[in-house]
Amino acid sequence: MNADIQVHCRACGRAFAAPAVLAGQTVACPGCGQKARVPRPTAAEAAERQRTLSSTSRIDVHTGGVPPPAPPRRVVIKRPKGA
């Protein structure tokens, strides 16, 4: 399931996507600039989103006693102008 919520502007009729974290809030329509409310997901949609996020989200944690090595540093050598 996508993390965006479909919003329909009542002023111009345009449909656009808003991040789920804005559910219940008012945002400006990108088409006309009028205020449009981002709908809250239904209980079924919220449960499906939670199930999808919990089954697909994964955080890799290093479990060894020694932390992983730092990535190599990028070295930039600047030459003087005219050289």
Short mmCIF file of the C-alpha atoms (twelve columns), coordinates in Angstrom:
data_MODEL
# 
_entry.id   MODEL 
# 
loop_
_atom_site.group_PDB 
_atom_site.id 
_atom_site.type_symbol 
_atom_site.label_atom_id 
_atom_site.label_alt_id 
_atom_site.label_comp_id 
_atom_site.label_asym_id 
_atom_site.label_seq_id 
_atom_site.Cartn_x 
_atom_site.Cartn_y 
_atom_site.Cartn_z 
_atom_site.pdbx_PDB_model_num 
ATOM 1  C CA . MET A 1  0.000   0.000  0.000   1 
ATOM 2  C CA . ASN A 2  1.225   3.436  -0.841  1 
ATOM 3  C CA . ALA A 3  2.078   5.880  1.957   1 
ATOM 4  C CA . ASP A 4  0.184   8.672  0.174   1 
ATOM 5  C CA . ILE A 5  -3.492  9.596  0.515   1 
ATOM 6  C CA . GLN A 6  -5.522  10.770 -2.464  1 
ATOM 7  C CA . VAL A 7  -6.985  14.250 -1.985  1 
ATOM 8  C CA . HIS A 8  -9.671  15.812 -4.191  1 
ATOM 9  C CA . CYS A 9  -9.902  19.604 -4.318  1 
ATOM 10 C CA . ARG A 10 -13.509 20.796 -4.172  1 
ATOM 11 C CA . ALA A 11 -12.610 24.140 -5.749  1 
ATOM 12 C CA . CYS A 12 -10.959 22.968 -8.988  1 
ATOM 13 C CA . GLY A 13 -11.640 19.213 -8.968  1 
ATOM 14 C CA . ARG A 14 -7.990  18.273 -9.164  1 
ATOM 15 C CA . ALA A 15 -6.842  15.050 -7.488  1 
ATOM 16 C CA . PHE A 16 -3.395  14.932 -5.890  1 
ATOM 17 C CA . ALA A 17 -1.484  12.804 -3.409  1 
ATOM 18 C CA . ALA A 18 -0.521  13.940 0.089   1 
ATOM 19 C CA . PRO A 19 1.733   12.142 2.587   1 
ATOM 20 C CA . ALA A 20 -0.170  10.012 5.093   1 
ATOM 21 C CA . VAL A 21 1.312   12.005 7.977   1 
ATOM 22 C CA . LEU A 22 -0.890  14.950 6.889   1 
ATOM 23 C CA . ALA A 23 -4.147  13.004 7.375   1 
ATOM 24 C CA . GLY A 24 -6.805  15.234 8.908   1 
ATOM 25 C CA . GLN A 25 -4.913  18.428 8.139   1 
ATOM 26 C CA . THR A 26 -5.595  21.127 5.581   1 
ATOM 27 C CA . VAL A 27 -3.165  21.605 2.677   1 
ATOM 28 C CA . ALA A 28 -3.016  23.942 -0.298  1 
ATOM 29 C CA . CYS A 29 -4.106  22.466 -3.632  1 
ATOM 30 C CA . PRO A 30 -1.169  22.519 -6.083  1 
ATOM 31 C CA . GLY A 31 -3.591  23.408 -8.892  1 
ATOM 32 C CA . CYS A 32 -5.524  26.367 -7.533  1 
ATOM 33 C CA . GLY A 33 -4.027  27.088 -4.099  1 
ATOM 34 C CA . GLN A 34 -7.345  26.656 -2.269  1 
ATOM 35 C CA . LYS A 35 -7.406  24.736 0.998   1 
ATOM 36 C CA . ALA A 36 -8.234  21.030 0.813   1 
ATOM 37 C CA . ARG A 37 -8.542  18.618 3.730   1 
ATOM 38 C CA . VAL A 38 -6.507  15.411 3.609   1 
ATOM 39 C CA . PRO A 39 -8.970  12.658 4.577   1 
ATOM 40 C CA . ARG A 40 -8.202  10.342 7.454   1 
ATOM 41 C CA . PRO A 41 -7.906  6.708  6.417   1 
ATOM 42 C CA . THR A 42 -10.707 4.353  7.390   1 
ATOM 43 C CA . ALA A 43 -9.993  1.769  10.083  1 
ATOM 44 C CA . ALA A 44 -9.507  -0.913 7.408   1 
ATOM 45 C CA . GLU A 45 -7.077  1.269  5.429   1 
ATOM 46 C CA . ALA A 46 -5.118  2.149  8.560   1 
ATOM 47 C CA . ALA A 47 -4.871  -1.535 9.552   1 
ATOM 48 C CA . GLU A 48 -3.714  -2.492 6.048   1 
ATOM 49 C CA . ARG A 49 -1.121  0.301  6.015   1 
ATOM 50 C CA . GLN A 50 0.188   -0.794 9.427   1 
ATOM 51 C CA . ARG A 51 0.329   -4.440 8.325   1 
ATOM 52 C CA . THR A 52 2.157   -3.506 5.124   1 
ATOM 53 C CA . LEU A 53 4.644   -1.273 6.905   1 
ATOM 54 C CA . SER A 54 5.365   -3.813 9.618   1 
ATOM 55 C CA . SER A 55 5.900   -6.615 7.104   1 
ATOM 56 C CA . THR A 56 8.119   -4.656 4.702   1 
ATOM 57 C CA . SER A 57 10.097  -2.392 7.036   1 
ATOM 58 C CA . ARG A 58 13.426  -3.760 8.111   1 
ATOM 59 C CA . ILE A 59 16.262  -2.227 10.032  1 
ATOM 60 C CA . ASP A 60 19.624  -3.919 9.824   1 
ATOM 61 C CA . VAL A 61 21.340  -3.836 13.186  1 
ATOM 62 C CA . HIS A 62 24.944  -4.851 13.588  1 
ATOM 63 C CA . THR A 63 24.965  -7.431 16.363  1 
ATOM 64 C CA . GLY A 64 28.704  -8.079 16.607  1 
ATOM 65 C CA . GLY A 65 30.856  -6.758 19.438  1 
ATOM 66 C CA . VAL A 66 32.796  -4.443 17.121  1 
ATOM 67 C CA . PRO A 67 31.005  -1.678 15.208  1 
ATOM 68 C CA . PRO A 68 31.195  -1.851 11.406  1 
ATOM 69 C CA . PRO A 69 34.097  0.029  9.813   1 
ATOM 70 C CA . ALA A 70 33.517  3.596  8.721   1 
ATOM 71 C CA . PRO A 71 33.088  4.143  4.989   1 
ATOM 72 C CA . PRO A 72 36.237  5.300  3.190   1 
ATOM 73 C CA . ARG A 73 36.779  9.042  3.159   1 
ATOM 74 C CA . ARG A 74 36.922  10.912 -0.096  1 
ATOM 75 C CA . VAL A 75 40.142  12.861 -0.494  1 
ATOM 76 C CA . VAL A 76 40.074  15.962 -2.689  1 
ATOM 77 C CA . ILE A 77 43.351  17.498 -3.777  1 
ATOM 78 C CA . LYS A 78 43.029  21.091 -4.925  1 
ATOM 79 C CA . ARG A 79 45.600  22.387 -7.347  1 
ATOM 80 C CA . PRO A 80 46.502  26.028 -7.513  1 
ATOM 81 C CA . LYS A 81 45.123  27.922 -10.466 1 
ATOM 82 C CA . GLY A 82 47.428  28.004 -13.459 1 
ATOM 83 C CA . ALA A 83 49.276  24.814 -12.517 1 
# 
